[in-house]
């Protein structure tokens, strides 16, 4: 069991996921799920003529990759209470089909809630492509359980 | 958008986030949320569609800050909206069927010209 509770988190800790190549299937599933069939996602002939040079996966899909990475790490499996916010989320580069994304999570801060019954962990996420370039980044705070019995 | 358990299950599969707080009613009942909550980013996806429909797709050079104000539960109906503020930013939100804010925040899409310059 890899679950980390509030007491276990260390500021400065970094978690890194394995690479995840964003495929045509990801793009199609995401269009189906969201109902967003904007031609920039769905029409290759059109997308080729845009400045992106091909189909771009919905930016929000990149953000959701952090969820899969966290599941892979298993660190918040039983301790996550609620994601509180997403702060200063920046879409620096488009995600083209074939891009390989690695997710990094940096623990940048922690504090107790005002009620004192749970903790809040401040995390910075970086999505990096296969060339080491930043694709998306930003902060997200999460309410996290204290170690049971603490 | 109706958020029901099958939609939450599908979202777990596509994102790979199988945290039991979204999927296991027995576990979720023991947490401070007192029951299943939908993935926050699922509701955020609705904002994304609203933006895409109204502004085109700001795939690059956008900056977003949102707060998840209240949880979305299975059976909730949510709707996204927004407005342009005088400072050039857009306020963005998601509300539930009780007209309560679920997500509230803002979006800046000012970097487009800069991005184009960088590409040439």
Interface residues (C-beta under 8 A of the other chain):
Chain A: X29 X30 X33 X34 X35 X36 X38 X40 X41 X51 X52 X56 X58 X59 X60 X63 X64 X65 X67 X68 X70 X71 X72 X76 X77 X78 X80 X81 X82 X83 X84 X85 X86 X87 X88 X89 X90 X91 X92 X93 X94 X95 X117 X118 X138 X143 X145
Chain B: X10 X11 X14 X15 X16 X17 X18 X19 X20 X21 X27 X31 X32 X33 X37 X39 X40 X41 X44 X45 X48 X49 X52 X57 X58 X59 X60 X61 X62 X63 X64 X65 X66 X67 X68 X71 X105 X116 X119
